[in-house]
Amino acid sequence: MKGLLTQVRSYERSVQLLMVNQFTINLGFYMLMPYLAAHLSGTLGLAGWIVGLVLGVRNFSQQGMFLVGGTLADRLGYKPMIVAGCVLRTLGFATLGLVDSLPALLAASAATGLAGALFNPAVRAYLAADAGERRVEAFALFNVFYQAGILLGPLVGMVLTGVDFRITCLVAAGIFALLSVVQIRALPARRSEDTKRQARDSGQGVLAQWRGILANRPFLLFSVAMIGSYVLSFQVYLALPLEVRRLGGDGEFGTAAVAVLFAVSGLSTILGQTRVTAWCKARYEPGQALVRGLAVMGLAFVPLLVATAVPIPESGIGRWLLAAVPPTLAALLLAVGTMIAYPFEMDTIVRLSGDRLVATHYGLYNTICGIGITAGNLGTGAALDAARAAGMPALPWITLCVLGLACAAALYGLHRTGRLTAPPAAEPLPATA
C-alpha cells in the first residue's frame, strides 16, 4: 500500500484528485445500484417489467449519451462536465430515495445515467492529458481506485440498506454533493495550451467533428475489436453468478460463493494491477499487451469448460467445490486479462485520436462498447438457455472462449499492420456542418 501511495504522489495534483474522485464516484454508485431493483420490486411493489424499464432507462441514457458527453467535454472543458455530472447524480440519487411515482423514478434514473455520460469521458481525457507520457501507468493506478470503489460500495450499501434504502440513497447523494464541492474548489483548471487546443477544436462544427472521427478507420476497428473484452468481463455479473447458483443453489452457500467472485476480481486488481502493468510495459509493445490480455480473458472460461466434463455430485462438498472453484478461477483470469489490457487500451484510444478531441473519442468508444455489451449479454443469455434446453452445458463457455480468442486475433491483425501505433494525421477538420 505504501508503494501505491508513493506512485500516486508522483503525479500532479489533478491526476491524484481524479483517481480519488473515481474511487468516490464508484463508492457512491455501487452502494446504491445493486439494491435498487429490490427496493423497486419489494418496498415500492412495482411490477417486474417496470423495474426493468427503470433500470434500462438508466443504462440507455448513459450509453446513448456518451458521445454527447464527450463532445461537450471537448467543447466546454473537462472540469465543467465532471462537476455537472456529479451535481446531476446528486439530484438523481436523492430523488430515487424520495419518490415513488413512475414518472419521477424514470426521470431520476435517466439523470443518474446522463451524469455518467457527462463525467466519464471527461475524467479519462483529463487524466490522459495531465499524465502525459506516463499515461499507461496512470491508467493502471486509476483502475486500482476504480476497483476499490466497486469492492467497497456494495458493502457500505448493504449496511445502510439494512436500515432503510432511502438512507442509502441520501448518503450516496451526499457523497456526490461533497464530491461536487471538492471538484469546484480543488480540481485545477486546464493548462493554457490545452485550453487553446480545446477552443480551436470547439470552433469546428459538431457534425464535422463526428464525421472526422467516424472516418478514423483504425480507431473504429480497434473499438469493435475491444467489444469482446467488455462482454467477457461483464460475465462476472451474469454468467458466473448464474453458474454458481445453478450448482450451489440460492441459499447461503450460493450467496457467499457469488460474493467471493466479486472479492477475487476486485482484490486481485487492487493488489496486482501496477505490478502487472510494469511487467507488461517492460516486455511488450502496447498492441502485444492488448492481444495477450484478450487471449487470457478468452481462456478464463476454460476451467468452466473442463468442469462440464466432470460428473455433478448430488450434494456435499464435491458439489460445492464444483459450483465455486471453476467460476472463481474464471473471475481471477478475467481480472488478470483486464489488468493486462486496460491501461494500454486507454492509452491506445488517445494515440489513435491523434491527441485531438480525446473526450469525444472516449465517448464514442464507450457507446460502441456499450452497444456490444448489450448484444453480447443477449447472446450469452441465449447460449445459457440453449445449453440447459439441449443438455449441452459446455456451449456457453465455448462461445465465450471463441469470442475472446477471436477478438485477440483481430487485435493481433491490427497490431501487425501498424494500425494501433500510427495515429491519424492531425489535419484541421472542415469548419462547416
Secondary structure, 3 states (H helix, E strand, C coil): CHHHHHHHHCCCHHHHHHHHHHHHHHHHHHCCHHHHHHHHHHHCCCCHHHHHHHHHHHHHHHHHHHHHHHHHHHHHCHHHHHHHHHHHHHHHHHHHHHCCCHHHHHHHHHHHHHHHHHHHHHHHHHHHHHHHHHHHHHHHHHHHHHHHHHHHHHHHHHHHHHHCHHHHHHHHHHHHHHHHHHHHHHCCCCCHHHHHHHHHHHCCCHHHHHHHHHCCHHHHHHHHHCHHHHHHHHHHCCHHHHHHHHHHCCCHHHHHHHHHHHHHHHHHHHHHHHHHHHHHHHHCCHHHHHHHHHHHHHHCCHHHHHHCCCCCCCCCHHHHHHHHHHHHHHHHHHHHHHHHHHHHHHHHHHHHCCCCCHHHHHHHHHHHHHHHHHHHHHHHHHHHHHHHHHCCCCHHHHHHHHHHHHHHHHHHHHHHCCCCCCCCCCCCCCCCC
